[in-house]
Amino acid sequence: MSRQSTHNCSNEQHQFDVLIIGTGSAGLMSALQLSPELSIALVAKDDLLEGSSFYAQGGISAVLDAHDNFNTHVADTLSTACGLADQKAVSYMVENAPAAITSLEESGVPFTKDNDDYHLTTEGGHTHRRVVHVADKTGQSIQINLLDNVKQRGNITLFEGYIAIDLLIHEEQCQGAYILNKHTNQVESFVTHKTVLATGGASKVYRYTSNPDTSTGDGIAMASRAGCRIVNMEFAQFHPTCLYHPHAKSFLISEAIRGEGGKLHLPNGQTFMQQYDERAELAPRDVVARAIDSEMKSGGFDCVYLDISFKDSDWIKEHFPTIYNKCKTFGIDITKDSIPVVPAAHYTCGGINTDLHGKTNLENLYAVGEVAHTGVHGANRMASNSLLECIVFAKSCAHDINQQTLDSVYFQSEPWDASRVAASKEKVVVSHLWDEVRSIMWNFVGIVRSDRRLNYAKHRLEQIETEVDEYYSLYLISSDLTELRNLVKTSQIIIQSALSRKESRGLHFNEDHPMQSKIAKNTII
């Protein structure tokens, strides 16, 4: 949509060889792997470090132990994915995992070691210890070190506080994006030869999420509006164990605690996971999340509890310092007390369909990280494969772009047109619809679904879409309005995908279709 006004329009047009939208691990690694001969714009819609990667506690899976092997890592991933993972993509990711760890170490990431060997832990779905980590703040360490490296590159320009609105499309090719400068509230054109979406997932569509506020499905919504294929968005992963406390904002309690023997129990101390799966606490996340959800609903509990206090207190503080310190601020000493936990939306397994190099079906557009559907997660993501996917496919994407000869002439975009809109005096509408969308998604498109609930959500979201489109056509663009528009679009894709799947598989459980079909098919929107 083209708009022009003294309040919301800038004639400024930036020109770069490559535009990367998102500064998580996928975006930063993409920028670092691109040729230093290329001019690169790296755009963050909030603070440079504010994204899901920064809060990833657990680690990165990779075959680094002599008793482990690629075939087993591939088999574990395929098993967790419930028949929907692409074996070629999984093998590619697994075989490139050791090199990904080396790249991160070369960037300064200090992985935890026992003497000279990596300290490897295990998590749900893994049959070997293969999760390398930096204590319990792996994502934070990766982000800080990658960003430090990016800042040393003279060919990379950082734009902090810039939120993408829509992709620039000309003759069925992506030529960059319209991006709102949140500092000036003006829309600027970023015209580029190649655009990489690294915007993360969409878990903010749910009321309760472990994700930061940035995870509003922006890249998925923009790509969908531009005509990209979106795959398997019904598979929203709910992390089983987020801290239950009114002021904790769904702080994530790492799966590594269960990997190290932590036990889930009810308020009366009774354990329950063995009733749901022979792997008990080490079952895949969808199984554990549904089990907790079932126990909470049947027992009328506000939460369940996760206990690791039987371990040595010094060992707990050494291995889980972030969790220990965070819980301590809320009066919970995990060396003595059980941790109150609830499930929360955590990871988007579907996304923009790509090949092994991050290419989408739209010319010049790539997608990497959680925003992409590479085929490695299928119906359920295995723990610690997410950061691995970010690094492996970011490197592959950059390599593909480096092999191409880019044009020296840039497309001349039209300035954003806001001549027929005004400043809003009805901002309460945006905040109200934000809350309503997230409540609808949590109550009707959550851990356990039904056709009736999904159809209710579908019809209400159609009404909300009409309201948002009307608001968008009348008032100047803002950050909140941009995110609301993307929340609505992404929620509709999730609902449409869920209604299309007439079975229960992996993260998608529908009471009206409880059995898994014999033939596994992707949902393409």
C-alpha positions as CSV (number, residue, x, y, z in Angstrom):
1,M,0.0,0.0,0.0
2,S,1.5,3.4,-1.0
3,R,0.9,6.4,1.4
4,Q,2.4,9.9,1.7
5,S,2.2,12.7,4.4
6,T,4.4,15.1,6.3
7,H,3.9,13.0,9.4
8,N,4.4,9.4,8.3
9,C,6.5,9.6,5.1
10,S,10.1,10.1,4.4
11,N,11.5,10.4,0.9
12,E,14.7,8.8,2.2
13,Q,15.7,5.8,0.2
14,H,18.5,3.5,1.5
15,Q,20.4,1.4,-1.0
16,F,22.2,-1.8,0.1
17,D,23.2,-5.0,-1.6
18,V,21.6,-7.1,1.1
19,L,18.9,-6.2,3.7
20,I,18.6,-8.5,6.7
21,I,15.5,-8.0,8.8
22,G,16.2,-9.3,12.3
23,T,19.2,-9.4,14.6
24,G,18.9,-12.7,16.3
25,S,21.4,-15.5,15.8
26,A,20.2,-16.2,12.2
27,G,20.4,-12.6,11.2
28,L,23.7,-11.9,12.8
29,M,25.4,-15.1,11.4
30,S,24.0,-14.3,8.0
31,A,25.6,-10.9,8.0
32,L,28.9,-12.2,9.3
33,Q,29.1,-14.9,6.6
34,L,28.3,-12.6,3.7
35,S,31.2,-11.2,1.6
36,P,32.9,-8.1,3.1
37,E,32.5,-6.7,-0.5
38,L,28.7,-6.4,0.0
39,S,27.0,-3.5,1.6
40,I,24.6,-4.9,4.3
41,A,21.7,-3.3,6.2
42,L,21.0,-5.1,9.4
43,V,17.6,-4.0,10.9
44,A,16.3,-4.6,14.5
45,K,12.8,-3.5,15.3
46,D,13.8,-3.1,19.0
47,D,17.1,-3.2,20.8
48,L,19.7,-5.1,18.9
49,L,19.8,-8.0,21.4
50,E,16.1,-8.1,22.1
51,G,14.9,-11.4,20.5
52,S,14.2,-15.0,21.2
53,S,17.9,-16.0,20.6
54,F,19.1,-13.9,23.5
55,Y,16.8,-15.8,25.9
56,A,17.6,-19.3,24.7
57,Q,19.0,-21.1,27.8
58,G,19.5,-24.7,26.8
59,G,22.1,-25.0,24.1
60,I,22.8,-26.3,20.6
61,S,22.6,-29.9,19.5
62,A,25.6,-31.4,17.7
63,V,27.4,-34.7,17.4
64,L,30.6,-34.0,19.4
65,D,31.0,-37.2,21.4
66,A,32.8,-40.3,20.1
67,H,29.9,-42.5,21.2
68,D,27.3,-40.5,19.2
69,N,26.9,-40.3,15.4
70,F,25.0,-38.4,12.7
71,N,22.6,-41.2,12.0
72,T,21.4,-41.2,15.6
73,H,20.9,-37.4,15.7
74,V,19.0,-37.6,12.4
75,A,16.9,-40.5,13.7
76,D,16.0,-38.7,16.9
77,T,15.0,-35.6,15.0
78,L,12.9,-37.5,12.5
79,S,11.2,-39.4,15.4
80,T,10.3,-36.2,17.2
81,A,9.0,-34.6,14.0
82,C,6.3,-37.3,13.7
83,G,6.8,-38.2,10.1
84,L,6.8,-34.6,8.7
85,A,10.5,-33.7,8.7
86,D,12.4,-33.5,5.4
87,Q,15.2,-36.1,5.8
88,K,17.5,-34.4,3.3
89,A,17.2,-31.1,5.3
90,V,17.7,-32.8,8.6
91,S,20.8,-34.7,7.4
92,Y,22.2,-31.4,6.0
93,M,21.7,-29.7,9.4
94,V,23.1,-32.5,11.5
95,E,26.1,-33.0,9.3
96,N,26.9,-29.3,9.4
97,A,26.4,-29.0,13.1
98,P,30.0,-29.5,14.2
99,A,31.2,-26.8,11.8
100,A,28.5,-24.5,13.2
101,I,29.9,-25.0,16.7
102,T,33.4,-24.2,15.4
103,S,32.1,-21.0,13.7
104,L,30.6,-19.9,17.0
105,E,33.7,-20.6,18.9
106,E,35.7,-18.6,16.4
107,S,33.3,-15.8,17.1
108,G,34.2,-16.0,20.8
109,V,31.4,-18.1,22.2
110,P,32.9,-19.8,25.3
111,F,31.1,-23.2,25.4
112,T,31.2,-24.9,28.8
113,K,33.8,-27.6,29.1
114,D,35.0,-30.3,31.4
115,N,38.8,-30.0,31.1
116,D,39.2,-30.0,27.3
117,D,36.0,-31.8,26.4
118,Y,32.6,-30.1,25.8
119,H,30.2,-30.5,28.7
120,L,27.3,-32.2,26.9
121,T,23.8,-32.4,28.3
122,T,20.7,-34.1,27.0
123,E,17.1,-32.9,26.5
124,G,13.8,-34.2,25.4
125,G,13.9,-36.4,22.3
126,H,17.7,-37.0,22.4
127,T,19.0,-40.5,23.0
128,H,22.6,-39.2,23.5
129,R,24.3,-36.3,25.3
130,R,24.8,-33.9,22.5
131,V,23.7,-30.5,23.7
132,V,26.7,-28.1,23.9
133,H,26.0,-25.0,26.0
134,V,27.3,-21.9,27.8
135,A,26.0,-22.7,31.3
136,D,22.3,-21.8,31.1
137,K,22.7,-18.7,29.0
138,T,23.8,-20.1,25.6
139,G,21.7,-17.7,23.5
140,Q,22.8,-14.7,25.4
141,S,26.5,-15.6,24.9
142,I,26.0,-16.3,21.2
143,Q,24.1,-13.0,20.6
144,I,26.7,-10.8,22.4
145,N,29.7,-12.4,20.7
146,L,28.1,-12.3,17.2
147,L,27.0,-8.7,17.6
148,D,30.5,-7.7,18.7
149,N,31.9,-9.3,15.5
150,V,29.2,-7.5,13.4
151,K,30.2,-4.1,14.9
152,Q,33.7,-4.6,13.7
153,R,32.6,-5.0,10.0
154,G,32.8,-1.8,8.0
155,N,30.4,-3.1,5.4
156,I,27.5,-3.7,7.9
157,T,25.2,-0.8,8.9
158,L,23.0,-1.4,12.0
159,F,19.5,0.1,12.2
160,E,18.1,-0.1,15.7
161,G,14.4,0.6,16.3
162,Y,13.2,0.1,12.7
163,I,10.2,-2.1,12.2
164,A,9.4,-3.5,8.7
165,I,5.9,-2.9,7.4
166,D,5.9,-4.7,4.0
167,L,8.2,-6.1,1.4
168,L,8.9,-4.0,-1.7
169,I,7.7,-6.1,-4.7
170,H,8.3,-5.2,-8.3
171,E,7.7,-7.5,-11.3
172,E,7.2,-10.5,-8.9
173,Q,10.6,-9.9,-7.3
174,C,11.5,-8.7,-3.8
175,Q,13.4,-5.4,-4.0
176,G,13.6,-4.6,-0.3
177,A,11.1,-3.3,2.2
178,Y,9.2,-0.3,3.6
179,I,10.4,0.2,7.1
180,L,9.1,2.4,9.9
181,N,11.8,4.4,11.7
182,K,10.4,4.3,15.3
183,H,12.6,7.3,16.3
184,T,11.0,9.7,13.8
185,N,7.8,7.8,13.1
186,Q,8.5,8.0,9.4
187,V,8.5,5.3,6.8
188,E,11.7,4.8,4.8
189,S,12.4,2.7,1.8
190,F,15.2,0.1,1.9
191,V,16.0,-0.9,-1.7
192,T,18.2,-3.9,-2.0
193,H,19.2,-6.7,-4.4
194,K,18.7,-9.5,-1.8
195,T,16.4,-9.5,1.3
196,V,16.8,-11.9,4.2
197,L,13.9,-12.3,6.7
198,A,15.3,-13.4,10.1
199,T,12.4,-12.0,12.1
200,G,11.8,-15.0,14.4
201,G,8.6,-16.7,15.3
202,A,5.0,-15.9,16.2
203,S,4.5,-17.0,19.7
204,K,3.3,-13.6,20.8
205,V,0.0,-14.4,19.1
206,Y,-0.7,-16.3,22.4
207,R,-1.6,-14.8,25.7
208,Y,1.1,-16.7,27.5
209,T,4.5,-17.1,25.9
210,S,8.1,-17.6,26.8
211,N,9.1,-15.3,24.0
212,P,10.0,-11.6,24.1
213,D,7.6,-8.9,22.8
214,T,9.3,-9.0,19.4
215,S,7.9,-12.4,18.3
216,T,4.8,-11.1,16.5
217,G,5.1,-13.1,13.3
218,D,6.2,-10.1,11.2
219,G,8.2,-11.9,8.6
220,I,5.6,-14.7,8.1
221,A,2.8,-12.1,7.7
222,M,4.8,-9.9,5.2
223,A,5.9,-12.9,3.2
224,S,2.3,-14.2,3.0
225,R,1.1,-10.9,1.8
226,A,3.8,-11.0,-0.8
227,G,2.7,-14.4,-2.1
228,C,5.2,-16.7,-0.4
229,R,4.2,-20.3,0.6
230,I,3.7,-20.7,4.3
231,V,3.9,-24.3,5.6
232,N,2.8,-26.1,8.8
233,M,1.8,-23.2,10.9
234,E,-0.5,-25.3,13.0
235,F,2.5,-26.7,14.8
236,A,3.0,-24.2,17.6
237,Q,5.3,-25.6,20.3
238,F,4.3,-24.9,23.9
239,H,7.3,-25.1,26.3
240,P,6.1,-27.3,29.2
241,T,7.9,-25.4,31.9
242,C,7.7,-21.7,32.3
243,L,8.0,-20.1,35.7
244,Y,4.5,-19.5,37.2
245,H,4.6,-16.2,39.1
246,P,2.6,-13.1,38.6
247,H,5.7,-11.0,38.0
248,A,7.9,-13.5,36.1
249,K,6.4,-12.8,32.6
250,S,6.7,-16.5,31.7
251,F,10.4,-16.8,32.4
252,L,11.6,-20.0,30.8
253,I,12.7,-22.9,32.9
254,S,15.2,-24.8,30.7
255,E,14.5,-28.3,29.5
256,A,18.0,-29.1,30.6
257,I,16.7,-29.3,34.2
258,R,14.6,-32.3,33.2
259,G,17.5,-33.5,31.1
260,E,19.6,-33.6,34.3
261,G,16.9,-35.6,36.2
262,G,14.4,-33.0,37.3
263,K,11.0,-34.4,38.2
264,L,7.5,-33.0,37.6
265,H,5.0,-33.4,40.3
266,L,1.5,-32.2,41.5
267,P,0.9,-29.9,44.5
268,N,0.7,-33.0,46.7
269,G,4.1,-34.2,45.6
270,Q,2.8,-37.0,43.3
271,T,4.7,-37.5,40.0
272,F,2.7,-38.1,36.9
273,M,4.7,-38.1,33.7
274,Q,5.2,-41.9,33.8
275,Q,1.5,-42.2,33.2
276,Y,1.7,-40.4,29.9
277,D,5.0,-41.7,28.3
278,E,7.6,-44.3,29.1
279,R,10.2,-41.6,28.7
280,A,8.6,-39.6,31.5
281,E,10.2,-36.2,31.9
282,L,12.4,-36.8,28.8
283,A,9.4,-37.2,26.5
284,P,9.2,-34.6,23.6
285,R,7.8,-31.2,24.6
286,D,4.3,-31.8,23.0
287,V,3.8,-34.8,25.2
288,V,5.0,-33.1,28.4
289,A,3.0,-29.9,27.7
290,R,-0.3,-31.9,27.1
291,A,0.3,-33.9,30.2
292,I,0.7,-30.8,32.3
293,D,-2.3,-29.2,30.7
294,S,-4.4,-32.3,31.4
295,E,-3.3,-32.5,35.0
296,M,-3.9,-28.8,35.6
297,K,-7.4,-29.0,34.1
298,S,-8.5,-32.3,35.7
299,G,-7.1,-31.3,39.1
300,G,-8.1,-27.6,39.0
301,F,-4.4,-26.6,39.6
302,D,-2.9,-23.3,38.7
303,C,0.4,-24.9,38.0
304,V,2.5,-28.1,38.6
305,Y,6.0,-28.2,40.0
306,L,9.5,-29.1,38.8
307,D,12.0,-30.4,41.3
308,I,15.8,-30.5,41.0
309,S,16.5,-29.8,44.7
310,F,17.8,-33.4,45.3
311,K,21.0,-32.5,43.4
312,D,23.9,-30.9,45.2
313,S,23.3,-27.2,45.7
314,D,26.7,-26.1,44.4
315,W,26.1,-28.3,41.3
316,I,22.7,-26.6,40.7
317,K,24.2,-23.1,41.1
318,E,27.0,-23.9,38.7
319,H,24.9,-25.5,36.0
320,F,21.8,-23.3,36.2
321,P,23.0,-19.9,37.5
322,T,20.5,-17.8,35.5
323,I,17.5,-19.9,36.6
324,Y,18.8,-20.0,40.2
325,N,19.2,-16.3,40.4
326,K,15.9,-15.4,38.7
327,C,13.9,-17.8,40.9
328,K,15.7,-16.4,44.0
329,T,14.3,-12.9,43.1
330,F,10.8,-14.4,43.5
331,G,11.6,-16.1,46.8
332,I,12.2,-19.6,45.3
333,D,15.4,-21.3,46.2
334,I,15.7,-24.1,43.6
335,T,18.3,-25.9,45.7
336,K,15.6,-26.4,48.3
337,D,12.3,-25.7,46.7
338,S,10.3,-27.1,43.7
339,I,9.7,-24.6,40.9
340,P,6.0,-23.7,40.0
341,V,5.6,-24.1,36.2
342,V,3.0,-23.9,33.5
343,P,3.2,-24.4,29.7
344,A,3.5,-21.3,27.4
345,A,3.8,-20.8,23.7
346,H,7.5,-21.1,22.8
347,Y,8.4,-22.0,19.2
348,T,6.9,-21.7,15.7
349,C,7.7,-25.0,13.9
350,G,6.1,-23.9,10.6
351,G,7.0,-20.8,8.6
352,I,8.0,-19.5,5.2
353,N,8.9,-22.4,2.9
354,T,12.6,-22.4,1.9
355,D,15.2,-24.7,0.3
356,L,18.5,-25.6,1.9
357,H,19.9,-22.2,1.1
358,G,17.0,-20.2,2.6
359,K,15.5,-19.3,-0.8
360,T,11.7,-18.7,-0.9
361,N,9.5,-18.9,-3.9
362,L,9.7,-15.1,-4.3
363,E,12.8,-14.1,-6.3
364,N,15.5,-12.4,-4.2
365,L,13.9,-13.2,-0.9
366,Y,15.4,-15.5,1.7
367,A,14.2,-16.6,5.1
368,V,16.4,-18.1,7.9
369,G,15.8,-19.1,11.5
370,E,12.5,-19.5,13.2
371,V,10.6,-17.6,10.5
372,A,11.6,-20.2,8.0
373,H,10.2,-23.7,7.3
374,T,13.3,-25.6,6.2
375,G,11.7,-29.0,6.9
376,V,13.9,-29.9,9.9
377,H,11.2,-29.7,12.6
378,G,8.2,-31.3,11.0
379,A,5.3,-31.6,13.5
380,N,7.5,-31.0,16.5
381,R,10.9,-29.5,17.1
382,M,13.5,-31.5,19.0
383,A,15.1,-29.5,21.8
384,S,18.2,-27.5,20.9
385,N,17.8,-28.0,17.2
386,S,16.6,-24.4,16.8
387,L,19.8,-22.5,17.4
388,L,21.5,-25.1,15.3
389,E,19.0,-24.5,12.4
390,C,19.7,-20.7,12.7
391,I,23.5,-21.1,12.4
392,V,23.6,-23.8,9.7
393,F,21.1,-22.2,7.4
394,A,22.3,-18.7,7.9
395,K,25.7,-19.9,6.7
396,S,24.1,-21.6,3.7
397,C,22.0,-18.6,2.8
398,A,25.0,-16.3,2.9
399,H,27.1,-18.7,0.8
400,D,24.3,-18.8,-1.8
401,I,24.2,-15.0,-2.0
402,N,28.0,-14.8,-2.1
403,Q,28.0,-16.9,-5.3
404,Q,25.8,-14.5,-7.2
405,T,26.7,-11.4,-9.2
406,L,24.6,-8.6,-8.0
407,D,23.3,-5.8,-10.2
408,S,24.9,-2.4,-9.9
409,V,21.5,-0.6,-10.6
410,Y,18.9,-0.3,-7.9
411,F,15.1,-0.3,-8.3
412,Q,13.6,3.2,-7.7
413,S,10.8,2.7,-5.2
414,E,7.7,5.0,-4.8
415,P,7.7,6.8,-1.5
416,W,5.2,5.6,1.1
417,D,1.9,7.4,0.6
418,A,0.0,8.6,3.7
419,S,-1.8,11.5,2.1
420,R,-5.3,10.1,2.9
421,V,-4.8,9.2,6.5
422,A,-4.6,11.1,9.8
423,A,-3.1,10.8,13.3
424,S,-5.2,8.4,15.4
425,K,-7.2,9.5,18.4
426,E,-8.5,6.0,18.9
427,K,-5.3,4.1,19.9
428,V,-7.4,2.2,22.5
429,V,-8.8,0.2,19.6
430,V,-5.3,-1.2,18.8
431,S,-4.6,-2.2,22.4
432,H,-8.0,-3.8,22.8
433,L,-7.7,-5.8,19.6
434,W,-4.2,-6.9,20.6
435,D,-5.6,-8.4,23.8
436,E,-8.5,-9.9,22.1
437,V,-6.5,-11.7,19.4
438,R,-4.1,-13.2,21.9
439,S,-7.0,-14.3,24.2
440,I,-8.8,-16.0,21.3
441,M,-5.7,-17.8,20.2
442,W,-4.9,-19.0,23.8
443,N,-8.5,-20.2,24.5
444,F,-9.5,-21.7,21.1
445,V,-6.2,-22.5,19.3
446,G,-4.0,-23.6,22.2
447,I,-2.5,-26.9,23.3
448,V,-5.8,-28.9,22.8
449,R,-8.1,-27.9,20.0
450,S,-11.5,-28.8,18.5
451,D,-13.2,-28.0,15.2
452,R,-15.8,-26.0,17.0
453,R,-13.3,-23.8,18.8
454,L,-11.2,-23.4,15.7
455,N,-14.2,-22.3,13.6
456,Y,-15.2,-19.8,16.3
457,A,-11.7,-18.4,16.3
458,K,-11.7,-18.3,12.4
459,H,-15.0,-16.2,12.3
460,R,-14.0,-13.8,15.0
461,L,-10.5,-13.2,13.4
462,E,-12.2,-12.4,10.1
463,Q,-14.2,-9.7,11.9
464,I,-11.1,-8.4,13.6
465,E,-9.3,-8.4,10.3
466,T,-12.0,-6.1,8.8
467,E,-11.7,-3.8,11.8
468,V,-7.9,-3.7,11.6
469,D,-7.9,-3.1,7.8
470,E,-10.4,-0.2,8.3
471,Y,-8.2,1.3,11.0
472,Y,-5.1,0.8,8.9
473,S,-6.7,2.7,6.0
474,L,-7.7,5.7,8.1
475,Y,-4.8,6.3,10.4
476,L,-1.0,6.8,10.3
477,I,1.1,3.7,10.7
478,S,2.6,3.0,14.1
479,S,4.7,0.2,15.6
480,D,1.7,-1.2,17.5
481,L,-0.6,-1.1,14.5
482,T,2.1,-2.8,12.3
483,E,2.4,-5.6,14.9
484,L,-1.3,-6.0,15.3
485,R,-1.8,-6.3,11.6
486,N,0.9,-9.0,11.5
487,L,-0.6,-10.8,14.6
488,V,-4.0,-11.0,12.9
489,K,-2.6,-12.3,9.6
490,T,-0.4,-14.9,11.3
491,S,-3.2,-16.0,13.6
492,Q,-5.4,-16.6,10.6
493,I,-2.8,-18.7,8.9
494,I,-2.4,-20.8,12.1
495,I,-6.2,-21.3,12.3
496,Q,-6.5,-22.1,8.6
497,S,-3.7,-24.6,8.8
498,A,-5.2,-26.2,12.0
499,L,-8.6,-26.6,10.3
500,S,-7.0,-28.2,7.3
501,R,-5.3,-30.9,9.3
502,K,-8.0,-33.6,10.0
503,E,-5.8,-35.6,12.4
504,S,-3.7,-35.2,15.5
505,R,0.0,-35.2,14.9
506,G,2.9,-33.8,16.9
507,L,2.1,-30.4,18.4
508,H,-1.4,-30.3,16.8
509,F,-3.9,-32.2,18.9
510,N,-7.6,-32.0,17.9
511,E,-10.2,-33.7,20.1
512,D,-12.4,-34.3,17.0
513,H,-9.6,-36.0,15.1
514,P,-7.5,-37.7,17.8
515,M,-5.9,-40.3,15.5
516,Q,-2.8,-39.8,13.4
517,S,-3.3,-40.3,9.6
518,K,-1.3,-43.0,7.9
519,I,0.0,-40.5,5.3
520,A,2.0,-37.5,6.5
521,K,1.3,-34.3,4.5
522,N,2.4,-30.7,5.0
523,T,-0.1,-28.0,5.2
524,I,0.6,-25.3,2.7
525,I,-1.2,-21.9,2.8
